[in-house]
């Protein structure tokens, strides 16, 4: 066998393998997870509808007409229950009338935001909201409450 024939066989083998891989990807496409753990649940079009903009934590600013296909939800109260500054507010029974309340709440919110950003970046979610603040069709939103707790800064 000449080097030209060997080269042709190698190229033909590569093409057949590539076409087979492409066919498999096209065949499995609708069942492959979107984002990190948001999974297409049916053959329907994917639609994420925002029900309460104030409870969307990522992105910070919603763009009109934006389409989301990698949603996640969390239970904010469970995350805040693990933040030291929030625990101190609760322990001291501080209210919005107390100056210390605002300082501690600002620090707690900062930690919460950092944790949400870390989870978003790690798993590439395109929207993270409070459980019940978004409605998903054709895709299931991943509950990232524990992931967010685990991502809280230690400082």
N, C-alpha and C positions, 0 to 999 in steps of 0.2 A: 504494500500500500504506500502510495506517495504521500508527501506532506500535504498536498492539495486535497487529496481524498480524505485524509484525516481531519483536516480543517473543516471540510464540508460536513462530515459526520458530526463533529463537535458542534458546529453551528446549528445543524438540523436538530440535534438532541437538545440544545439550549432553547431553540424556538418551540419545540414540542413541550418542554417543561414549562416554559413561560406561558404558553397558551393554556395549558392545563391549570396552572396556578390562577391565571386570570379568570378562567371559566368558573373555578371553585369560588373565588372571591365574589364574582357576580351572582352566583347561585346562592351564596350564604349572606350576601349583603344586608337584606332586611333584618336578619337576626343577630347581627353583630352589635355589641353594646355601643352606644353613643356616649361621648364623654367618658368619665371614669367608670361610673356604675349606673348611669341612667340607661334603662334597657327598653328598646322598642317592644311594646306589648302586643301589637297586632299589625296587620297590614295597612292600618289606617295612616292617614297623614299625621305627622307629629304636630301637636299644637299645645303651647303652654300659655294659659290666659292668666293675667295678673288680676287678682280680686281686690287686693289691698296694697297699694304702692308703698305705704308707710312701713310695711312689714317685709319689704324686700331689702336684704342686706348686701347683696351683690347682684348686679352692678349698682353703684351708688346712685347713678342717674339713669333712669330708664329712657331709652330712645323710642320715640313714637314709631310704631310699625315694626319694631325689632322682633325677630323670630328666635325663639329659644328651643334647643333640642337636647340639652344636657342639664336638666333641673335637679336641684337638691332642696330639701327642707330640713328644718331643725326646730327644736323646742327651746326657745330663748330662755325661759325660766329655769330649765335644767342647767343650761350653760352658766347663767348668772349665779346660780346656787353654788357653783364651784369657784367663783372669783372672790378672792380675799376681801377686796374693797366692798363688794356687795354684802358679803357676810358681816362686815363691820357695820354697815348701814343698818342691817337687820338686827344685829346684836345690840347696838346702841339705840335702836328704835328712832333713828333720825328721820326727819320729814323734810320736804322741800323748804320749810321755813328755816332750817338749820344751814348755816354756811358750810359746815363740814360735809353735809349731805351732797352738795353740789361738787365739791372737790373729789370726794370718793366716787361719786357717780361718773364723773368725767374720766377718772382713771379706770373704772370698771368698763366703761364703754370703749375706751382705747384698747384694752386687752381683748374684749369681745371682737372688735373690728380686726385686730391683728390675727386672731385665731381663724376668723371667717376667711380672710384673705389667704392665709396659709393653706386652708383646706381647698379653697377655690383653685389656687395655683397648682397644688399637688395633683388634684384630680380633674382639673380643667372643666369645672362646671361653668355654664354660662349664666346661670341664675341661681341664687340661694335665697330662700325666703322662709318666713315663719310657717310652720305647718298650718295649712288652711288658707294661706295668703295667695296661693297659686292653684290653678286647676289644670291638670295634665290630661291630654287625650292622645292616645297612641304611644305614650311613653310613661314609664313610672319614675317618679322622683325618688332619689335615694335619701334616706334619713341620715343626716350627717351630724346629729347631735353629739354622739360620743366622739366622733372624729374631731369636732370643734372643741370639746372639752379637753381632749388629749393634746390639742394644738395650742392651748392657752399658754401664754408666756409665764415663766416661773418667777419673774422679778416682782 
